[in-house]
Amino acid sequence: MSLRMKLALGVLLATVFLGLMLGYLTYEASRTLDQTAENQTLENKRIFEDLSRKYQAQTEGAVERIVIAQLQPLLASPATEIANVLRDDLNGIDETAIIELDERGNPRMTVIKPQGSMAEPTAEEVVVIKRVFETRRHELLGDVLFHPYQPDPNREALQYVLRLKVKLPPIRFEEPPKVKSAELGPLVVAAFTTLGLAMLAVFVLLMFALRRFVLAPLGNVLEDSKRIVKGAEGLEIKGFKGGGGDIETLVTAFNAMFTELKAYQGDLEGKVKDATRTIQKQQQSLVIAQRLAATGTLAAGLAHEVNNPLSGMLNAARRLRKREGLDERSSDYLGLIEEGLQRIEHLMKQILDFSRRRDMKPERFDAESAFRRALPLVKHRLDQKEIRLEEDIRQDLPPLYGNEEEIGQVLMNLLINAADASPDGGAVRVTIGPSDKRGVFFSIEDSGTGVPENMRERIFDPFFTTKEPGKGTGLGLAIVHTIIDNHGGSIRVEDGVTLGGARFTVELPPAEVLESKRRREVV
């Protein structure tokens, strides 16, 4: 089949298709008009309903004001007579009740009229009743008025709320007439005939335009497209020879798309390389974390194995020192042995404390009490270096929840570090006060040289220490961080403001936060 026959067949099929589409569009237009008429009818109905509700609300407001004005003489009645006043059949109110709050804050209703009724307030009425008790302002719920009643002016809390059922006259509006849809029959026939003829003319002109402006230049485009498919540098179509206009603009946009695609390809390669490097770093960090976990497990096992013979050697050294007849030199050697064994025992205890999470026996405790528990354990070190201890402790602090002994251990470690960092004759400042999150903060500041910025991220890592070899194990702050984390708190290090050294700040949540969390975990 020749190209011309194909075009003629295409035009014929397109004509049939567009004719069907025109019929479908005509049907849709008619349906849309019908739907528009129905929507307009519903909109008119909605407007009239809104108007009805508006006037109903205005009427209810007027009735409410009249009822309130008539109710004022009833409210002047004392508490001993209000029931009789509400029970009176001539007061114009069908149902009356007196409501008060029980010891749990729930409304308790005593029906006055009709007498002997066991009616209970609905859930919606309970909400309104509680709001009236809080605001002391009357509210109208449907045809039921809830009004505050305070017979005793000397009493601060509202005593009663009166429930009064009033009659509201309804307002009725007639529904608006239904909007009729427009008749489109003759107009549709004329439009269908005109569009059919115009469509036929358009397709005839289109066949001519396709031959003149599309089919002829396609041969030129085909060669450039083959070059692009083969991946030639530049990825550019030269354009139509003899063409122009919109098709030339399309080719320009096509070339710009290939240019952006090339740039995006280069950017994507860079992102892939960055992502690969990030994944490699994360894999290295994961390997290090796994090694640290294995090292902690091994250290805990070694600590358990060392503790048994260590205790025996320490007891033996202590017994030898208590023997009579030892010369001074032997006694000194035994003292050195005992001191060394005690240091090893202390190190093993720190390793065990770090490698396991101890079960706390949580209870409420006072912040200052935890500090006073830790202070005697470091007082000798402060006195030895003649360090001045400054205290700034608030007295109206909320209680904390957790293990007071562990928090005391935290404060003891921080005080020891502050004493070691401060020079002889320096000072250590302890501040205890309320935090921004309604909890308590502990701040311990020393007069030393502070902690460098590059070390602050690692200072809580296990076995990391800035002290000289033999004077620190690097486990103290790691244990502190673990304890604070178990108590739901946080710890940070920053530059001191008062003494110029380092300042460690511990923040703990209030007792009710951890207590409620623990109850949820138990349940």
MISEBA-530349 format. One line per 5 residues: for each residue x, y, z of N, C-alpha, C. Coordinates in steps of 0.1 Angstrom, whole numbers. Example, Ala and Ser with C-alpha at 12.3 -4.5 7.8 and 13.67 -1.06 7.14 Angstrom:
BEGIN
132,-57,78,123,-45,78,132,-33,78 ~ 128,-22,71,137,-11,71,129,0,79;
//
This chain:
BEGIN
9,-12,0,0,0,0,9,12,0 ~ 6,22,-9,14,34,-10,11,43,2 ~ 21,52,4,20,62,15,7,70,14 ~ 4,74,1,-8,82,-1,-21,75,4 ~ -22,62,0,-33,54,4,-34,53,20;
-22,51,25,-22,50,40,-27,63,46 ~ -23,74,41,-28,87,46,-43,89,44 ~ -48,84,32,-63,85,30,-70,76,40 ~ -65,64,42,-71,55,52,-71,61,66 ~ -59,67,69,-58,73,82,-68,85,84;
-70,93,74,-79,104,74,-93,99,76 ~ -97,88,69,-110,82,70,-113,77,84 ~ -103,69,89,-105,64,103,-105,75,113 ~ -97,85,111,-97,97,120,-111,104,120 ~ -116,105,108,-129,112,107,-140,104,114;
-140,91,112,-150,82,120,-148,84,135 ~ -135,83,139,-132,84,153,-137,97,159 ~ -134,108,152,-138,121,157,-153,123,157 ~ -160,116,147,-174,117,147,-180,110,160 ~ -174,99,163,-178,92,175,-175,100,188;
-164,106,187,-160,115,199,-169,127,200 ~ -173,132,188,-183,144,189,-196,139,195 ~ -201,127,191,-213,122,197,-212,120,212 ~ -200,115,216,-198,113,230,-198,126,238 ~ -191,136,232,-190,149,238,-204,155,239;
-212,153,228,-226,158,229,-234,152,241 ~ -232,139,242,-239,132,253,-234,137,267 ~ -220,139,268,-215,144,280,-219,158,283 ~ -221,167,272,-225,180,275,-239,180,280 ~ -248,172,274,-262,171,279,-262,166,294;
-254,156,297,-254,151,310,-248,161,320 ~ -238,169,315,-232,179,324,-242,190,327 ~ -250,194,317,-260,204,319,-271,199,329 ~ -275,186,328,-284,181,337,-278,181,351 ~ -266,177,352,-259,177,365,-258,191,371;
-255,200,362,-254,214,367,-267,219,372 ~ -278,216,365,-291,220,370,-294,213,384 ~ -291,200,385,-293,194,398,-285,200,409 ~ -272,203,406,-263,209,416,-269,223,420 ~ -274,230,410,-280,243,413,-292,242,422;
-300,231,420,-311,229,428,-307,226,443 ~ -296,217,444,-291,214,457,-285,226,464 ~ -278,235,456,-272,247,462,-283,256,467 ~ -294,257,459,-305,266,464,-311,260,477 ~ -312,247,477,-317,240,489,-308,243,501;
-295,242,498,-285,244,509,-286,258,514 ~ -288,268,505,-289,282,509,-301,284,518 ~ -312,278,513,-325,280,521,-323,273,535 ~ -316,261,535,-314,255,548,-305,263,557 ~ -295,269,552,-286,278,560,-294,290,565;
-303,295,556,-311,307,560,-321,302,572 ~ -326,290,570,-335,285,581,-328,283,594 ~ -316,277,593,-308,276,605,-304,289,612 ~ -301,299,603,-298,312,608,-309,319,616 ~ -321,318,609,-333,324,616,-337,316,628;
-335,302,627,-337,294,639,-328,298,651 ~ -315,300,647,-306,304,658,-309,317,664 ~ -314,327,655,-318,340,660,-330,338,670 ~ -339,330,665,-351,328,673,-347,321,687 ~ -338,311,686,-334,304,698,-327,314,707;
-319,323,702,-312,333,710,-322,343,717 ~ -332,347,709,-342,355,715,-350,348,726 ~ -354,335,723,-361,328,734,-352,325,746 ~ -339,323,743,-330,321,754,-329,333,763 ~ -328,345,757,-328,357,765,-340,359,773;
-352,356,767,-364,357,774,-365,348,786 ~ -360,335,783,-361,325,794,-351,330,805 ~ -339,335,802,-330,339,812,-335,351,820 ~ -342,360,813,-348,371,820,-359,366,830 ~ -367,356,826,-377,351,835,-371,342,846;
-359,337,843,-353,328,853,-346,336,865 ~ -344,349,863,-337,357,873,-344,356,887 ~ -357,358,887,-364,357,901,-362,343,907 ~ -361,332,899,-359,319,904,-345,318,911 ~ -335,324,904,-322,323,909,-320,330,922;
-328,339,925,-327,347,938,-333,338,950 ~ -339,327,947,-344,319,958,-333,312,965 ~ -334,310,978,-324,303,986,-324,288,983 ~ -313,281,987,-311,267,983,-322,259,989 ~ -328,263,1001,-338,255,1007,-352,256,1000;
-354,266,991,-367,268,985,-366,265,970 ~ -354,264,964,-352,263,949,-360,251,943 ~ -360,240,951,-366,228,946,-381,230,945 ~ -387,237,955,-402,240,954,-405,249,943 ~ -396,259,940,-398,268,929,-398,261,916;
-388,252,914,-387,245,902,-398,235,900 ~ -404,230,911,-414,220,910,-428,226,907 ~ -429,239,908,-442,246,906,-446,244,891 ~ -459,240,890,-464,238,876,-467,250,869 ~ -467,262,875,-470,274,869,-458,282,864;
-446,276,866,-434,283,862,-431,283,847 ~ -439,276,839,-437,275,825,-426,266,820 ~ -421,258,828,-410,249,824,-414,235,826 ~ -413,226,815,-418,212,816,-409,203,824 ~ -396,204,823,-386,195,830,-376,204,837;
-374,201,850,-363,208,858,-355,198,866 ~ -343,201,869,-334,193,876,-323,201,882 ~ -317,197,893,-306,203,900,-294,194,899 ~ -283,199,894,-271,191,891,-259,196,900 ~ -252,186,906,-240,190,914,-229,179,910;
-217,183,914,-205,174,911,-202,165,923 ~ -200,152,921,-196,143,932,-181,144,935 ~ -176,136,944,-162,137,948,-153,134,936 ~ -157,127,926,-148,124,915,-150,135,903 ~ -158,145,905,-160,155,895,-170,151,885;
-178,141,887,-188,137,877,-202,143,881 ~ -209,147,871,-222,154,874,-232,144,880 ~ -240,148,890,-250,140,896,-263,148,896 ~ -273,143,889,-285,150,886,-297,145,895 ~ -304,155,901,-316,152,909,-327,159,901;
-336,150,896,-347,155,888,-358,161,898 ~ -363,173,895,-373,179,903,-387,177,897 ~ -388,180,884,-400,178,877,-397,173,863 ~ -404,162,858,-415,155,866,-410,147,877 ~ -418,148,888,-413,141,901,-412,126,899;
-402,120,905,-400,106,904,-392,101,892 ~ -388,110,883,-381,106,871,-367,102,874 ~ -362,92,867,-348,87,869,-339,90,857 ~ -342,101,851,-334,105,839,-320,108,842 ~ -311,104,833,-297,107,834,-292,116,822;
-282,124,825,-278,133,814,-270,125,803 ~ -272,129,791,-265,122,780,-250,126,780 ~ -242,119,771,-228,122,771,-226,136,766 ~ -234,141,757,-232,155,752,-236,165,763 ~ -246,161,771,-250,170,782,-240,170,793;
-233,159,795,-222,159,806,-211,169,802 ~ -208,169,789,-197,179,785,-201,193,787 ~ -214,196,784,-219,210,786,-220,213,801 ~ -224,203,809,-226,206,823,-212,209,829 ~ -202,201,826,-188,204,831,-183,217,827;
-187,221,814,-182,234,809,-189,245,817 ~ -202,244,820,-209,254,828,-203,255,842 ~ -199,244,848,-193,244,861,-179,252,860 ~ -172,250,849,-159,257,848,-161,272,845 ~ -169,275,835,-170,289,830,-181,297,838;
-190,290,845,-201,297,852,-210,306,843 ~ -211,301,830,-219,307,821,-230,298,815 ~ -242,302,814,-253,293,809,-250,289,795 ~ -256,278,791,-255,273,777,-268,266,774 ~ -272,267,761,-284,261,756,-281,250,746;
-285,238,749,-283,226,741,-296,221,736 ~ -299,225,723,-312,221,718,-323,229,725 ~ -332,222,732,-343,229,739,-340,228,754 ~ -328,225,758,-324,223,772,-315,234,776 ~ -318,242,787,-310,253,791,-303,248,804;
-289,250,805,-281,247,817,-276,260,822 ~ -280,263,835,-278,277,841,-271,275,854 ~ -260,282,857,-253,281,870,-262,287,881 ~ -261,280,893,-269,285,905,-259,285,917 ~ -257,296,923,-248,298,934,-256,304,946;
-262,296,954,-269,302,965,-260,308,976 ~ -248,303,977,-239,308,988,-228,317,981 ~ -230,330,982,-220,339,975,-206,338,981 ~ -205,333,994,-191,332,1000,-183,320,996 ~ -190,311,988,-183,299,984,-176,301,971;
-164,297,970,-156,300,957,-160,291,946 ~ -162,278,948,-165,269,937,-181,270,934 ~ -185,268,922,-199,268,918,-205,255,924 ~ -217,257,931,-224,246,938,-233,238,929 ~ -242,245,921,-252,238,913,-253,243,899;
-258,235,890,-262,239,877,-277,234,875 ~ -286,243,870,-300,240,869,-302,235,854 ~ -310,224,853,-313,219,839,-328,222,837 ~ -331,230,826,-344,235,824,-347,233,809 ~ -358,225,806,-362,222,793,-373,232,788;
-369,240,778,-378,251,773,-384,247,759 ~ -395,253,755,-401,251,743,-397,261,733 ~ -391,257,721,-386,266,711,-395,265,699 ~ -401,276,694,-410,275,682,-402,272,670 ~ -405,261,662,-398,258,650,-401,268,639;
-391,270,630,-393,278,618,-392,270,606 ~ -402,270,597,-402,262,585,-401,270,573 ~ -393,266,563,-392,272,550,-396,262,539 ~ -403,267,529,-406,258,518,-393,256,509 ~ -392,244,505,-380,241,496,-381,249,483;
-370,254,477,-370,261,465,-374,252,453 ~ -380,258,443,-384,249,431,-371,243,424 ~ -373,232,418,-362,225,411,-359,232,398 ~ -346,234,396,-341,241,384,-342,231,372 ~ -348,235,361,-349,227,349,-337,228,340;
-333,217,334,-322,217,325,-326,222,311 ~ -316,228,304,-319,235,291,-320,224,280 ~ -329,227,270,-331,218,259,-320,220,248 ~ -312,210,246,-301,212,236,-302,205,223 ~ -314,199,221,-316,190,209,-313,198,196;
-320,208,192,-317,215,179,-303,220,178 ~ -298,226,189,-284,232,189,-274,221,187 ~ -276,209,193,-267,198,191,-266,193,177 ~ -278,192,170,-278,188,156,-271,197,147 ~ -273,211,149,-266,221,141,-251,220,143;
-247,219,156,-233,219,159,-227,206,153 ~ -233,195,154,-228,182,149,-225,183,134 ~ -235,189,126,-233,191,112,-222,200,108 ~ -222,212,115,-211,222,112,-197,216,115 ~ -196,210,127,-183,204,131,-179,193,122;
-188,185,117,-185,174,108,-179,179,95 ~ -185,189,89,-180,195,77,-167,202,79 ~ -166,209,90,-153,216,93,-142,206,95 ~ -145,195,101,-135,184,104,-130,178,91 ~ -139,176,82,-135,170,69,-126,180,61;
-129,193,62,-120,202,55,-106,203,62 ~ -106,202,75,-93,202,83,-85,191,79 ~ -91,179,78,-83,167,75,-77,167,61 ~ -85,173,51,-80,175,38,-67,184,38 ~ -68,195,45,-57,204,46,-45,197,54;
-49,189,63,-38,182,71,-30,173,63 ~ -37,165,54,-30,156,45,-20,164,36 ~ -24,175,31,-15,183,23,-3,188,32 ~ -6,193,44,5,198,53,14,187,57 ~ 9,175,59,18,164,62,28,161,51;
23,161,39,32,158,28,42,170,26 ~ 38,182,28,47,193,25,57,196,36 ~ 52,196,48,61,201,59,66,190,68 ~ 61,177,67,65,167,76,72,155,69 ~ 66,149,59,71,138,53,84,141,46;
84,152,39,96,156,32,109,158,40 ~ 107,165,52,120,167,60,123,155,68 ~ 114,145,69,117,134,78,130,126,74 ~ 133,126,61,145,119,56,157,126,62 ~ 157,139,63,169,146,69,170,143,84;
158,142,90,159,140,105,164,126,108 ~ 160,116,99,164,102,101,179,100,102 ~ 186,107,94,201,106,94,206,111,107 ~ 202,122,112,207,128,125,203,119,136 ~ 191,113,136,186,104,146,195,92,148;
199,86,136,207,74,136,221,78,143 ~ 226,90,140,238,94,147,237,95,162 ~ 225,99,166,223,101,181,222,87,187 ~ 215,77,180,213,64,185,227,57,187 ~ 236,60,178,249,54,179,258,60,189;
253,70,196,261,76,207,271,86,203 ~ 269,93,192,279,102,187,280,114,197 ~ 292,120,198,294,131,208,285,143,204 ~ 280,149,213,272,161,211,257,158,212 ~ 252,146,208,238,143,209,229,154,204;
231,158,192,224,169,186,218,166,173 ~ 205,170,171,199,169,158,201,183,150 ~ 206,182,138,209,194,131,197,202,127 ~ 185,195,126,173,202,122,168,199,109 ~ 157,205,105,150,202,92,156,211,82;
160,205,71,165,213,59,152,217,51 ~ 150,229,51,138,234,45,126,236,54 ~ 127,231,66,116,232,76,118,244,84 ~ 110,246,94,111,257,104,99,258,112 ~ 97,269,119,86,271,128,85,263,140;
73,257,143,72,249,155,80,237,155 ~ 82,230,144,90,218,144,105,222,147 ~ 110,233,142,123,237,145,124,240,160 ~ 114,245,166,114,248,181,114,235,188 ~ 107,225,183,107,212,190,121,205,190;
127,206,178,141,201,177,150,207,187 ~ 149,221,188,158,228,198,156,223,212 ~ 143,221,216,140,216,229,145,202,231 ~ 144,194,220,149,180,221,165,180,223 ~ 172,189,216,186,190,218,189,195,232;
182,204,238,184,209,251,181,198,261 ~ 172,189,259,169,178,268,181,169,268 ~ 187,166,257,199,157,257,211,164,264 ~ 212,177,263,223,184,271,221,183,286 ~ 208,185,290,205,183,304,207,169,309;
204,159,300,205,145,304,220,142,306 ~ 229,148,298,243,146,299,248,151,312 ~ 243,164,315,247,170,328,242,162,340 ~ 230,157,339,224,149,350,232,136,352 ~ 236,130,340,244,118,341,257,120,349;
264,131,346,276,134,353,273,137,368 ~ 262,144,371,259,147,385,255,134,393 ~ 248,125,386,244,112,392,256,104,395 ~ 266,104,386,278,96,388,285,101,401 ~ 285,115,403,292,120,415,284,116,427;
271,116,427,263,112,438,265,98,442 ~ 266,89,431,268,75,434,282,73,440 ~ 292,80,436,305,79,443,304,83,457 ~ 297,95,460,296,99,474,288,89,482 ~ 278,83,477,270,73,484,279,61,487;
287,57,477,296,46,479,306,48,490 ~ 311,60,491,321,64,502,314,64,515 ~ 301,69,515,294,69,528,291,55,533 ~ 287,46,524,284,32,527,297,25,533 ~ 308,28,526,321,22,531,324,27,545;
322,40,548,325,45,561,315,39,571 ~ 302,37,568,293,31,577,297,17,580 ~ 301,10,569,306,-4,571,318,-5,581 ~ 327,5,579,338,5,588,334,8,603 ~ 324,17,604,319,20,618,312,8,624;
305,1,615,298,-11,620,308,-22,625 ~ 319,-23,617,329,-33,621,336,-29,634 ~ 338,-16,636,344,-11,648,335,-13,660 ~ 322,-11,658,312,-13,668,311,-27,672 ~ 311,-36,662,311,-51,665,323,-55,673;
335,-49,670,347,-53,677,347,-47,691 ~ 341,-35,693,340,-30,707,330,-38,715 ~ 319,-43,709,310,-52,716,317,-65,720 ~ 324,-71,711,331,-83,714,342,-80,725 ~ 349,-69,724,359,-65,734,352,-64,748;
340,-57,748,333,-56,761,329,-69,767 ~ 324,-78,758,321,-92,763,333,-99,769 ~ 344,-98,761,356,-105,766,361,-99,779 ~ 361,-85,780,365,-78,792,357,-82,804 ~ 343,-84,802,335,-88,813,338,-102,817;
341,-111,808,345,-124,812,358,-125,819 ~ 368,-117,814,381,-117,821,379,-111,835 ~ 371,-100,836,369,-94,849,363,-104,859 ~ 354,-113,855,348,-123,864,359,-133,868 ~ 367,-137,858,378,-147,861,388,-141,870;
391,-128,868,402,-122,877,397,-119,891 ~ 384,-116,892,379,-112,906,382,-123,916 ~ 380,-136,913,381,-146,923,395,-147,929 ~ 406,-149,920,419,-150,926,423,-136,932 ~ 418,-125,926,422,-112,932,417,-110,946;
405,-115,949,400,-113,962,408,-122,972 ~ 412,-134,968,421,-142,976,434,-135,979 ~ 440,-130,969,453,-123,971,452,-111,980 ~ 441,-103,978,439,-91,986,437,-95,1001 ~ 429,-106,1003,427,-110,1017,440,-115,1023;
448,-122,1015,461,-127,1020,470,-115,1024 ~ 471,-105,1015,479,-93,1018,475,-86,1031 ~ 462,-85,1033,457,-79,1045,460,-87,1057 ~ 459,-100,1056,462,-109,1068,477,-107,1071 ~ 486,-108,1061,500,-106,1063,504,-93,1070;
496,-83,1066,499,-70,1073,496,-69,1087 ~ 485,-78,1091,481,-78,1105,490,-87,1114 ~ 499,-94,1108,508,-102,1116,518,-94,1124 ~ 521,-99,1135,530,-93,1144,545,-97,1140 ~ 553,-88,1143,568,-91,1141,573,-87,1127;
564,-81,1119,569,-76,1105,578,-64,1107 ~ 588,-64,1099,597,-52,1099,590,-41,1091 ~ 595,-29,1092,589,-18,1085,589,-19,1070 ~ 600,-24,1065,601,-26,1050,591,-36,1045 ~ 590,-47,1052,580,-57,1047,566,-52,1048;
563,-44,1058,550,-38,1060,547,-28,1048 ~ 557,-21,1044,556,-11,1033,553,-19,1020 ~ 561,-30,1018,558,-38,1006,544,-43,1005 ~ 540,-49,1017,526,-54,1017,516,-43,1015 ~ 518,-31,1020,509,-20,1017,509,-16,1003;
520,-17,996,520,-14,981,513,-25,974 ~ 515,-38,978,508,-49,972,493,-47,974 ~ 488,-44,986,474,-42,988,468,-30,980 ~ 476,-19,980,471,-8,972,470,-11,957 ~ 479,-19,952,479,-23,938,467,-32,935;
465,-42,944,454,-51,942,440,-44,943 ~ 440,-34,952,427,-26,953,425,-18,940 ~ 435,-13,934,434,-6,921,429,-15,911 ~ 434,-28,910,430,-37,901,415,-41,903 ~ 411,-43,916,398,-46,920,388,-35,915;
392,-22,917,384,-11,914,382,-11,898 ~ 393,-13,891,392,-14,876,383,-25,872 ~ 384,-37,878,375,-48,874,360,-44,876 ~ 358,-37,888,344,-33,891,339,-23,881 ~ 347,-14,876,343,-4,866,340,-11,853;
348,-21,849,346,-29,837,333,-36,838 ~ 330,-42,849,317,-50,850,305,-40,850 ~ 307,-28,857,296,-19,857,293,-14,843 ~ 304,-12,835,301,-7,822,295,-17,812 ~ 299,-30,814,295,-40,805,282,-46,807;
276,-43,819,262,-48,821,253,-37,826 ~ 241,-38,824,231,-29,828,224,-34,841 ~ 226,-28,852,221,-33,865,206,-30,866 ~ 199,-39,872,185,-36,874,183,-26,886 ~ 176,-15,883,174,-5,893,162,-8,901;
162,-4,913,150,-4,922,145,10,923 ~ 137,15,913,134,29,913,125,33,924 ~ 127,46,928,119,52,939,121,67,937 ~ 113,74,944,114,89,944,125,93,954 ~ 133,103,950,143,108,959,146,123,956;
153,129,965,155,144,964,169,146,958 ~ 169,156,949,182,159,942,193,163,951 ~ 190,171,961,201,175,970,206,163,978 ~ 197,154,982,201,142,989,211,134,982 ~ 209,132,969,219,125,961,232,131,961;
232,145,961,245,152,961,252,150,975 ~ 244,151,985,250,150,999,255,136,1001 ~ 249,126,994,254,112,995,268,111,989 ~ 270,118,978,283,117,971,294,126,977 ~ 290,137,983,300,146,988,311,141,997;
307,133,1008,317,128,1017,328,119,1010 ~ 324,112,999,333,103,992,345,111,985 ~ 343,124,982,353,131,975,358,143,983 ~ 353,144,996,357,156,1004,372,155,1007 ~ 377,143,1009,392,142,1012,400,147,1000;
396,144,988,404,148,976,403,163,975 ~ 392,169,978,391,184,977,400,190,988 ~ 399,185,1000,407,190,1011,422,188,1008 ~ 426,177,1002,440,174,999,446,185,990 ~ 438,189,980,443,199,971,439,213,974;
433,215,986,428,228,991,419,235,981 ~ 409,227,976,400,232,966,388,237,973 ~ 383,249,970,371,255,975,359,250,968 ~ 349,246,976,337,240,971,326,251,972 ~ 320,255,960,310,265,960,296,258,957;
286,261,964,273,255,962,262,265,960 ~ 254,262,949,242,270,946,231,261,944 ~ 223,258,954,213,247,954,199,253,957 ~ 190,252,948,176,256,950,169,246,959 ~ 160,251,967,153,243,977,139,238,972;
133,245,962,120,241,958,121,233,945 ~ 128,222,945,130,214,933,120,202,933 ~ 116,198,921,107,187,920,114,174,923 ~ 107,163,928,114,151,931,118,143,918 ~ 128,135,920,133,127,909,129,112,911;
130,104,900,126,90,901,137,82,895 ~ 141,71,903,152,62,898,160,57,910 ~ 173,55,908,181,49,919,190,60,924 ~ 188,65,937,195,76,942,210,72,943 ~ 213,60,946,227,56,947,235,58,934;
228,54,923,235,55,910,237,70,907 ~ 227,79,909,229,93,907,240,99,916 ~ 241,94,928,252,98,937,265,94,931 ~ 266,82,925,278,77,918,282,87,906 ~ 271,91,899,274,100,888,280,113,893;
274,119,904,279,132,909,293,130,915 ~ 295,118,921,309,115,927,319,115,916 ~ 316,108,905,326,108,894,329,122,888 ~ 318,130,886,320,143,881,327,152,891 ~ 325,150,904,333,158,914,347,154,914;
350,141,913,364,137,912,371,142,900 ~ 365,142,888,371,147,876,373,162,878 ~ 363,170,884,365,184,886,376,187,895 ~ 378,179,906,389,181,915,402,178,908 ~ 403,167,900,416,164,893,419,175,883;
409,181,876,412,191,866,415,204,872 ~ 411,207,884,414,220,891,428,220,897 ~ 435,232,896,448,233,902,447,234,918 ~ 458,232,925,458,233,939,454,247,943 ~ 445,248,953,439,261,957,429,266,948;
424,258,938,413,263,929,400,261,935 ~ 389,260,927,376,259,931,368,250,922 ~ 357,245,928,347,236,921,333,242,925 ~ 325,244,915,312,250,918,301,240,914 ~ 292,238,923,280,228,921,267,237,921;
260,235,910,247,242,909,236,232,907 ~ 225,233,914,214,224,913,201,232,912 ~ 194,231,901,182,239,900,172,233,890 ~ 160,239,888,150,234,879,154,236,864 ~ 151,225,856,155,226,842,143,232,834;
145,234,821,135,240,813,124,230,810 ~ 126,217,812,116,206,810,109,202,823 ~ 109,211,833,102,208,845,109,198,854 ~ 122,194,850,129,185,858,140,192,866 ~ 151,185,868,162,191,876,175,190,868;
184,200,870,197,199,864,208,200,874 ~ 219,193,872,231,193,881,242,199,872 ~ 249,209,877,260,215,869,272,215,878 ~ 283,209,874,296,209,881,306,215,872 ~ 312,226,877,322,234,870,335,234,877;
346,233,870,359,233,876,367,245,872 ~ 378,248,878,386,259,875,399,255,867 ~ 398,244,860,409,239,852,410,246,838 ~ 416,239,829,418,244,815,407,241,806 ~ 397,233,810,385,230,801,388,218,792;
378,214,784,379,203,775,380,208,761 ~ 390,205,753,391,210,739,379,206,731 ~ 375,214,721,364,211,712,365,198,705 ~ 377,194,701,379,182,693,378,169,702 ~ 377,170,715,376,159,724,362,157,730;
354,167,728,341,166,735,332,155,729 ~ 333,152,716,325,141,711,330,128,715 ~ 342,126,720,347,113,723,349,111,738 ~ 346,122,746,349,121,760,341,111,768 ~ 329,107,762,321,97,769,323,83,763;
333,82,754,335,68,749,343,60,759 ~ 341,47,759,348,38,768,363,38,766 ~ 371,39,777,385,38,777,392,50,771 ~ 384,61,769,390,74,764,392,83,776 ~ 405,87,778,408,96,790,419,106,786;
418,117,792,428,128,790,438,128,802 ~ 436,119,811,445,119,823,458,112,819 ~ 468,113,828,481,107,826,479,92,828 ~ 488,84,821,487,69,823,489,65,838 ~ 480,56,842,479,52,856,470,60,865;
465,72,860,456,80,868,442,79,864 ~ 439,73,853,425,72,848,423,60,839 ~ 411,54,839,409,42,831,400,45,819 ~ 394,57,819,385,61,807,371,55,808 ~ 368,49,820,355,43,822,345,51,830;
350,61,837,342,69,846,331,76,839 ~ 334,84,829,324,92,821,315,82,813 ~ 321,71,808,312,62,801,302,56,810 ~ 305,52,822,295,47,832,285,58,835 ~ 290,71,837,281,82,840,271,83,829;
275,83,816,266,84,805,256,73,805 ~ 260,61,808,251,49,808,240,51,819 ~ 244,55,831,235,57,842,225,68,838 ~ 230,79,833,221,90,830,211,86,819 ~ 216,78,809,207,74,798,196,64,804;
200,56,813,190,47,820,180,54,827 ~ 183,66,832,173,74,840,166,84,830 ~ 167,83,817,160,91,808,165,105,807 ~ 177,108,812,183,121,811,193,123,801 ~ 200,134,802,211,138,792,222,144,799;
234,144,793,246,150,799,254,157,788 ~ 259,169,790,267,176,780,278,183,787 ~ 289,186,780,301,193,785,302,206,777 ~ 305,217,783,307,230,777,317,238,785 ~ 319,250,780,329,259,787,322,265,799;
329,266,810,324,272,822,323,287,821 ~ 313,292,829,311,307,828,317,314,841 ~ 316,307,852,320,313,865,335,311,868 ~ 339,299,866,353,295,870,362,294,858 ~ 357,294,846,365,294,834,370,280,830;
367,269,837,371,256,833,360,249,825 ~ 359,236,827,349,228,820,336,227,829 ~ 325,226,823,312,225,830,304,213,825 ~ 302,204,833,293,192,830,279,194,835 ~ 269,193,827,256,196,831,247,183,828;
241,178,839,232,167,838,218,171,840 ~ 209,167,831,195,170,832,187,158,833 ~ 178,157,843,169,145,846,155,150,846 ~ 146,141,840,132,145,839,125,144,853 ~ 113,150,855,106,149,868,101,135,870;
98,132,883,95,119,887,83,114,880 ~ 72,122,877,60,117,872,62,112,857 ~ 72,117,850,74,113,836,79,98,836 ~ 90,95,844,95,82,845,85,72,851 ~ 78,77,861,68,68,867,57,63,858;
52,73,850,42,69,840,47,60,829 ~ 60,63,825,66,54,815,68,40,820 ~ 72,39,833,74,26,839,61,18,840 ~ 50,25,844,37,19,845,32,13,831 ~ 35,21,820,31,16,807,39,4,803;
52,4,807,61,-8,804,56,-20,811 ~ 52,-18,824,47,-30,832,34,-35,826 ~ 25,-26,823,12,-31,817,14,-37,803;
//
